[in-house]
């Protein structure tokens, strides 16, 4: 992706903007796990797909139309299906090979989060809603195979391998396993003091290294490792919180957390318009990028970890009164310098500040 400019160039100076961006705030970005196809759900009632070519060009390919703002998007593991959910209370799926779209999920309130999972040899869809339910869908049936009542509205959700994590409006975390999706095997009471905005699972299926990271509206993240029943539980100090998108005078929401698919390091993006790369094992910041001038609302690494995509625009943190109709929305592509995102060997001093 050399067409993006020199590797490691500052964000927003050398990064490439996606052509024909959405007309309103991007709610979620997701790269295909199999190809350089980027999907974005947006408040303009559409979820769009672009193909990213080797010279850095973005080619609009298709779109899923909703009847209200689209709030979430996800790809199936084989990259052949795209799932989108929104304020029209519908989950819609596109078959990438045929271009056909069909409704596969429904709720009694907006769908805030959606994910594909592999369960007993089949692909299922999971949707979390503001109607305080989590629903599991066999894509061949019009009704959910299971509905789990949540303690509050679903605010964030992610899945990796056998693990599904749901964050609710009361700041609880519910962790499910594919060994029994009917009930959470662990419910974590509130850890951070303020509302959960985003969460992402560690890209690992090693039981000793499974966990997730979640961020709040007051510029703080929590890294949480999960207990492995076959081994002694990890030391309590292994899981910890840290400050990120905040200054001495102001705090900003952590709008997006994305893990690198190869190195396991991660990026946080905030309402302050900044991006930071972190090494969770070294407990240190790898790189901090200058502000892009507006809030960053979503982010995603591509399948091989060579491209980082992020969206800028209004993040609704100040309410609808501050939203300006026609304000610029952009999706940017950043060519990754491995030195910026690769974890450092033990004993090597990192340039960034400690958590």
N, C-alpha and C positions, 0 to 999 in steps of 0.2 A: 504494500500500500504506500509506496514511496511518493505517489502523487499527492499525498496529504501534506507534504512539506517535510522538513528535516525531522527525524525521530526525536521525540521528547520536546518539541517546540511548545511554547506556552499555550495553554488552552485558549481558544477564541482568536488567536493570532494566525495560526497556521492550519487550524482545523477546517474541515470541509462541511458545508451546509447541505443537508438533504434537499433535493429538489421537490417542489410542490408539497410543502409541509402542511400539516393540519391548520385549520382556521381558528382553533382555540386550544386551550391548555392540553398538553399531553399528560395523560394520567399514568400510563405505564409503557415501558419499552421492553421488548423481548427479542433477542436474536434467535434464529432457528438453531437447534443443536446439531444440525447436519450441513448447513450451507449458509452463505452470507445473505440471508434474507432477514430483513429487519421489520418487525411489526410494532405499530404504535396505536394504542387506544387513545381517544381524544374526546374532549367535551363538545366537539362539533358533531357528535352523533355517529362518528365513523371510526373503524379500526382499519388502518391501512398497512399495506405491505410494499416494501421496496427491495429490489435486488441491488446489492452493492458489488460493482464490478471491480476487477483487479486494478484499474487505473483510478479508483476513487469515485467514479460516477455512481449516482443513485438513480435507479430506473423504477418508477411507480409500476406495480404489477397488478394489484387487486385491492378490493376493499370490502369490508363487512358493514352493512348499513344497519344502524339502530334507530329507534324512534325517540331516543333521548340520549344524553351524554353516555359515552362508553367509558367505563372505569377500570377495566382490567383486560389482560390478554395473556395467552400462553400457547406454546407449541407442544405437540405430542413428541415423544422421545424419538420417533423415526422421522420427524419433520414433515409428515404428510398432512397433518391436520392443525388448524388454528382455531382456538377457542376464545370467544370474546363475550364479556358480560357488561351490563350497564344499568342505567336508571330506568330503562323500560322494563326492568324485572326479568329480562330474557337473557339466556345464554345461547349464543349462536356459534355454529361451527362451520368452517370452510374446509372442504377437501381440496388441498393444493393441487392435486393431480388433475382434477376435473373442473375446479373453479366453482363448484356448486356449494351453496350455503343453506343450512337448515337449522331450525331451532332445536336444541337438545336439552335445554334446562329452563326452568321457570321458578320464580319466587313470588312472595307477596309484597316485596319491597325491593329497592335496587340491589343488584349483585355487585358487591364491592370487590371481591377477589375470586379468581378461578385458577385451577391448576389441573393438569392431566397427571394421572398416576397409573402405574402398572400394577394390576391386582389379579392374582391367580391366572396369569397368562393372558389377560385381556387389558385393554386400555379403558380406563374409566375417567370421567370428568368429576371434579369436586368444585362446588360453588358455595361461597360464604356470603351471607346477605345481611342487610340491615333489618330483616324480619326476624333476626335472632335464631336462624337455623343454618346448619351445615348440611348440604345435600349431596349425595353420591349418585352418579348417573351411569347406567349401562347405556352406551351410545346407540344400542339397538332397541331401547324401550323408551316410551314417552313419559314414564313416571319414575321417580327416584327409587333406587333399590334400597336406600336407607336415608332417613332424615334424623339428624341429631340436633336436639334443642341446645342452643348456646346460652350461656348465662347473660349475655348482652349482645349488642350488634357486632358483627365481624368488621374489624377495621384493617386487618392485614393478614396475609396468609402466604405460606410458601411450602414447597415439597421438594425433597431430594431423596432418591432411592426409596427405602421403605418408610421414610419419616414424613409426616405432615404436621405443620405447626400453625395454629390459629391464634391470632391476637384479637381480643375483644375490647369493647368500649370501657369495660371496668378494669382494664389493664391486666387481666388474667391471660395466661398462655396455656393453651390446650395442645398436648402433643399426642398424636395418633401414630400407630404403626400398622403396616399392611398385614401384620399377623392377626389384627383385630381392629378393623376400622369402625366397628359398631360403637366402641367406647374409647375415650382417651386413656392411655396407660399412665399419663401423668398430667396433673393440672397444677400449674405454678401460680401462686398468688402474686399480686403486684410487686415488682422489684423497683422499677423507676417510678418517680412520683407524679409524672405527667403523662398525658395521653400518648398512646402508641401511634406512630405514623407509618412505620414501615418495618419489614423484617425479611431476612434472607437466611436460608439454611447453608451450613458449611457444605462444600462440594466433596463430601467423603461418605463412603459406605462402610468404613472401618468403624465398628461399634465403639471402639475406644476414642475415636476422634469425631464422633457425630455431635452436632450442636447447631446453634443458630445465633444470629445477631439481630437485635431490634433497636430501633431508634425512636426518640420521643420528640415532642414539639418544643422542648427546651434545650435542644442542642446536646443531647447526651445519648450514648449507645451502651447497650449491655451485651457482652459476649457470654454465651451460656453453653457450656459443655453438658452433655447428658450422661447420666449414670449408665454403665454397662453392667447388666445383671450378672454376667459371668465373671466379673472382676470386682475388686474393691472399688467403691466410689471414688471419683477424682477428688483431690484436696479441695476444700471449699474456696480457697483463694484462686483456684484456676479460673473460675468464672468471675468476671469483674465488669464494672462499668467505667466509662471514661468520657470526658468532655471532648466535643469536636467543633460543632458549628456554633460558636458563641465567643463573645468578648467579655471584658470586665463589666461593660455597661449593658450589653444586649445579648439576648439568646435568640436563636433561630431554629426552626424546625429541621430535623433530619428527614428529608423527603424521599431519599432513595439509598439503598444499600445493595451493592452488587459484588459477588465473589468471582475472582478470576478462575476460569475452569481448569487451568493447568497448575498454577502455583498456590492456590488457596488463600492468597492475599485478597484484600477487598477495597472497594471504593465507597466513600460516603459522599453524598451530595446534599446541599442544604439550601434553605430559603435565603441565605446570605450570598448566594451566587458563587460559592466556592466548591471545589472538589479536592478531596484528600485521599491518598492511597495509604493503606495500613498493613502492617504485618502483625497478625493477632498473636502469633507464638512468641515473637520478640517483644511484644507489647510496645510497639513504636510506630511512628508515622514515617512512611517511606518518602512521600512527596506531597507537597501542598501547592496547588495551582492558584494563580491570581483569580480574582473575581471576574465573572463574565458580564456583570452589570445588571443581571436580573436573576430571579430565583431559578434554581435547577429543580425540575419536577420529577424527572425519571432518568434511569441510566441502565446500561446493559453492556456486558462483554460479549464478543462474538464467540463462536464455537471453539476456535483454536487460540483465543486470547491475544490476537494481534490488533484488534480494533476495540476501542471503547466509545460507545455512543451515549450522548446525554441530551436532554431536552431542556430548553429554557422558555420561560413565560411566567404568567401570573399563577401563583400556587394557592390562591384563595385563603391564605393564612390571615388576611386582614378583612375577610368577608366580602360579600358581593358589592358592597358600597364602593370599594376601592378598585373594582374591576373596570377597566377601560375597554370599551368595545373596539375591536380592530387592533388591539395592541399586538406587537410582534411575537410570534411563536416560531421557534427554530429547533431543529434536530441536528446536532453536530456529530461528526465522526472524527475521532482522534486516533492517530496511528501510535501504537504503544511502543515505547522504548523499553525493552526488557529490564534495563537497569532501574527503571522507575517503579516497576511492579513486582520484580522478583525478590523473594525473601533473601536476606543476607545470611551467610553461614554463621553458626554459633561462634561467639567470640569477636565477631566483626562489629565495630561501633557503627551505629546507624546515624545518618545525618539528621533525621527528624527528631522531634521531641518525644520523650516518653509519654505514655498515656497519663 
